[in-house]
Amino acid sequence: MSRNTDESHLVWEYLDSETLYDAGIFRLKTVRRRSPEGRHAPFISVEAPDWVTVIPELSQDGDAAPSFLIVRQYRHGAEKVGLEFPAGAIDPGENPAQAAARELLEETGYRASEIREIGSVSPNPAFMTNRTYTYLARGLEKVAGQNLDEHEILDVHSVALSDLEMMMGQAPYDSAITLQAWFFYLRASGRL
């Protein structure tokens, strides 16, 4: 089957939008659009800031497999403690790389000599407007204590590659953002 590259028959035209609720970290909106055939319809969208996830890879001596910094924290949506890579929202005026370096330092106290983007996806393009970026941080050096947000409480742990390979995708490593970041790490490191 050949792929048609003309997408004009799929694109809905933006007409207008209305904010239904502003929750600070996101806005719930109704967006009215017109189909290519002229049908009008309202759709719900969630405007949220872009996010970053940082995979802090700790150096190992010789041929030993790396280990990683993981944060353990309570998640209010799931109502449970989970294990995740350091992550957070990109602040206004920041680019994703700056946000990744800031989140790594704030949550773990580590600074990286190398931080590079290894992937980016839309969390749910059906109704969310944001993107999430994944960064690999290497050359880590402990330079400070944690500098957490007012309502942030988390522990930092070092976890071996073999443990992550065995547990990723299962509780307590069942955050979708952490799982997609792990996929990007495996692809970038040639482990897939």
N, C-alpha and C positions, 0 to 999 in steps of 0.2 A: 504494500500500500504506500503510495507516495504522500508526502506531507505537503499540504497547501501552506505556503508561507504568507499568503494574504489573509490577515486577521481582521480586516475591516468589518466583516459580517458578524464578528463576535463582540465588538467593542460597544459598550453602552456609553452614551454621552452624559456627562455631568450637567445637571440643571441647577440644583441648589442643595443646601444642607441646613440642618437645625440641630443645635446641641440640646440633647434631652437631659443630660446629667453630667456634671463636672465633678469627678471624684479626686481631683488633684493629680494623681498618677496616670489617670486616663480620662477621656471624655467619650461618652456614649452619644452617638449622633444618628439622625435619620438623614440619609442621602437620597435625593430623588434623581433618577436617571431615565433616559429615553433609549430604547433599544434601536437597532438599525432599521427595524420595521415600523418604528414610531410609537410603540407601547411605552407608557409611563409607569414607573413603579418606584415605591420607596424601599430602601435597603438599610439595614442597621450596620453601622461601622463603629469600631472602637479605635480611637486615636490614642496611641500610647507612645512613650518615648522609645527610641531605639535602645537596645541592650547590648552589653558585652559579656562574654564569658572568657575567663583566662584559665589556661591549662598550665600551671606552674610545674615544670619538669625539673626535678632535682638532679644534679650531676652525680654520676656514680664513678667509682674508680675502676679502671680497666674495662673489661667487657661486661660488667654487671648491668643488669636491666635497670632502667631508671625507676625512681619512685616519684610521687606527685604530692603536692600540697592539696588537701581537701578540707573544706569547711563543713562543720556539723552545726545545724541550726534548726530551730522550730519554724515550720511553715504553717501560717495561719489558714491558708486555703485547704490544705490536706489535713490539718490538725495533727501533725506528727513531726518528729525530728527526722531530717533527711541529711544525706551526705552529698555534697555538690562541689563543683569547682567554684572558686571565687567569681562573683558576677555582680552586675548592677546596671542601672540605667545610665545612659550617656547624658551628662548635664548640658544645658544650653551653652553653646559656644565651644564645646569640646568636640574633637573628632574621635572616632572609635579607638584609635591607638592610645590617645591621651587618657580616655576613660578606662581602658584596660590597665594601663600602668597605675592609675590612681586607685582603682578597685583592688588591685593586687597589693599595693602598699597599705591601704586602709584596712583591709581584712586580714592580712597576714604579717605585715611589717617587713615584707621582702621587696627588694627592687631587682629588676631584671636588666642584664646588660643587652639582651636581645629579646625583642617582643615583635612578633610578626603575625599578620592575619593569615589564618589557614582556612577560613570558610565564612559564609554569610548566607542566611536563609530568612524567608518570611515565616514567622511562627505559625500563623494561620491566615493566609491571604483571602479566605472566604469572607472575613469580617474585620480583621485587624490590619492597621495601616503601617505597622512598624517592621523593622528588621532586627535580627540579632546577629552579632558578629562574634566569631571565635578567634582568640589569639593564643599562640603558643609562647610561653615565657621561659627563657633559658638563661643560664648564667646568673642564678639567683644569689642574692646576698641579703642577709638579715641586717636591716639598718635602723629599725624602729620597732616600737610596740604597736599594737592595733590602735587604730583611730576610727572607731565605729560610729555609724549614725546613731542618733538619739535612742531609737527603739531596736537597735540591732544587738543581738547577743549571739556569739558564735565561738566555737572552738576550732583550732587548726590542727590537723593531723597529717602525718606523712604516711602515704599508702603505696605499697609496692605495685608495680605493673601487673604481676600475676594475680594479685587480689582484685584489681580493677577489671582485668580480663574475665575473671570468674564471676564477679558480682554485678557488673554494669547492666542496667536494665531491670534489676530486681531490687526490692526494698533492702536497704535504705537508699540505694543508688537509682531511684526510679523517676527522677525529674527529667522530663522530656528535653529540656534545655541542656542538661548535663549529658544526656545520651547522644544528642546530636553533636555536641562539642567533641565527645569521645570518638564518634565516627570521623569527624574532621581530623582529629589527632592520628587515628589509625591510618587514614589515607595519606596524610602529610608525612608520616614517619615510615611509610612503605610497609606497614604491618598488615594491610588488608590482603 
